[in-house]
């Protein structure tokens, strides 16, 4: 692909989101270490990782599939954050920031994917 993933805003913002998630999970209950802590960090890391991996694929269609997977990881992360909210786990301010960032990032990824798909159909 022609994209350098490090230059993509969606990758940069998702890396920032990973940092927020690491900060947030450091305050979760110890008995959640292998459940929510692990899941939150894994799906947060999955977002930029799939964007980066997609950049290495041969076609825009394949890239769009990885971007879609990245979007799915955003929804998974959002679900974990909603569970944390319901359980009153972690710092509310950080959780609110993560949910705000997630909302913006999902919109950005969705728009990026739509643009990719438009270029695929024009080819």
RAGI-V793446 format. One line per field, one symbol per residue. phi: phi as a letter, one per 30 degrees, with the letter a starting at -180 (. if undefined). psi: psi as a letter, one per 30 degrees, with the letter a starting at -180 (. if undefined). A space follows every 10 residues. Layout:
BEGIN
phi->???
psi->???
END
This chain:
BEGIN
phi->.ddceddded dddddddeee ddddddcdee dceccdeddd dddddddddd ddddddddbd ddedddddde dedddddedd dddddddidi dedddddddd dddddeddde dddddedddd ddd
psi->lfkjeffkee eeeeeeeeee eeeeffglke fgegceeeee eefeffdeee eeeefflele eeeeeeeeee eeeeeeeeee eeeeeefhkl keeeeeeeee eeeeeeeeee eeeeeeeefe ff.
END
